[in-house]
Amino acid sequence: MTGAQSATANPNLELWLAFSRVPGVGVRTRIELLEHFGSIEAVYGASGTELEHCLGGRSEAVRAILAGPDAKEFARERAWLAQPGHRLLTWADADYPPLLRQIHDPPATLYVLGEPRLLMRPQLAVVGARNATPGGAESARAFAQTLAQAGLAITSGLALGIDAAAHRGALEAGGVTIAIAGTGLDRVYPARHRELAHAIAERGAIVSELALGTPPAKENFPVRNRLISGLSLGVLVVEAALKSGSLITARLAAEHGREVFAIPGSIHSPLARGCHALIRQGAKLVETAADVLEELGALARFVQQAPSAPEADARPRDVSASMRRLLDSLGFDPAGVDTLVERSGLTADAVSSMLLQLELQGFVTPCPGGKYQRMS
């Protein structure tokens, strides 16, 4: 992990911090100012007339730039950046992620907790529903494990459900994972992911363009999603409803010219409908990690072929014949006890007893509404 950042290491640190807070100026306009003047020093050295020409009628923004940074305003930022592994990555830095430069509205500054050079790694975004099904979380975790082993960094949003499963899968594989936060990096959201966030910062990076102290707010997360897609070669959607942030991320990925992948699900599941809609719109249907690497291998040259799994009987061999019969009746769609009694011909007491045993052995998992779902 890199060391602390100081004003000595970056003499323009306060200029960048002030620039990120200029009122009335959007993300794209900030980049246009930097491109027009050539450097952050030149922006703050420009005359009022030059700034008025570039900013039009945004007099408040002109006055803020002419006034320059107020050193007292950034005490919190200087204290945060003085800690090991804390970095403000700027548009002028050589290690600013090149893929992120290509999107329409890249941020001028990024707060990074962890190793910023990992943002240069080939990345795959894995996103999906916060209220994921057990099967969806299992898929996200398994895909992330295999793809991390193949050399891709797994990028997601640190949210509940699919995001957390993807981060954990990459960590369990000994790979790299990157979390894009929708808050300032001096807080963790959701709070229950504090331990997970610590592990990600140790083995990867947590990134945010939002100022320290920024709380979770609904409007921050769609903005955050453009960074998830912008940093990545492609986006894999595991589970998503028809109206969800995951579909926003997929749409942004398509706009950025990135690959979009979707895992199909049960036609009865509301969380499969978003993925099915993406597939109808041209996303690649994927069933294995090899399907993803087939598309991304040429783009990420050092990514290895996904390790193949041995062929196996889909039915577990260490259970009784009656339990196998029940599993065959269950399939991979959620079903209730009454349905399983009808399909299997077993009694209700027998089905209930077997489901408990199969759950303890990890072959099935309970779902809302008193139903059960088979685990792959």
Buried (B, 14 or more C-beta within 10 A) or exposed (E): BBEEBEBEEBEBBBBBBBBBEBEEBEBEBBBBBBEEBEEBEEBBEBEEEBBBEBBEEBEEBBEBBEEEBEEEEBEEBBEBBEEEBBBBBBBBBEBBBEBBEEBEEBBBBBBBBBBBBBBBBBBBBBBBBBBBBBBBBBBBBBBBBBBBBBBBBBBBBBBBBBBBBBBBBBBEBEBBBBBBBBBBBBBBBBEEBEEBBEBBBBBBBBBBBBBBEBEBEEEBBEBBBBBBBBBBBBBBBBBBBEEBBBBBBBBBBBEBEBBBBBBEBBEEBBBBBBBBBBBEEEBBEBEBBBBBBBBBBEEBEEBEEBEEEEEEEEEBEEBEEBBBBBBEBBEEBBBBBEBBBEBBEBEEEBBEBBBEBBBEEEBBBBBEEEBBBBBE
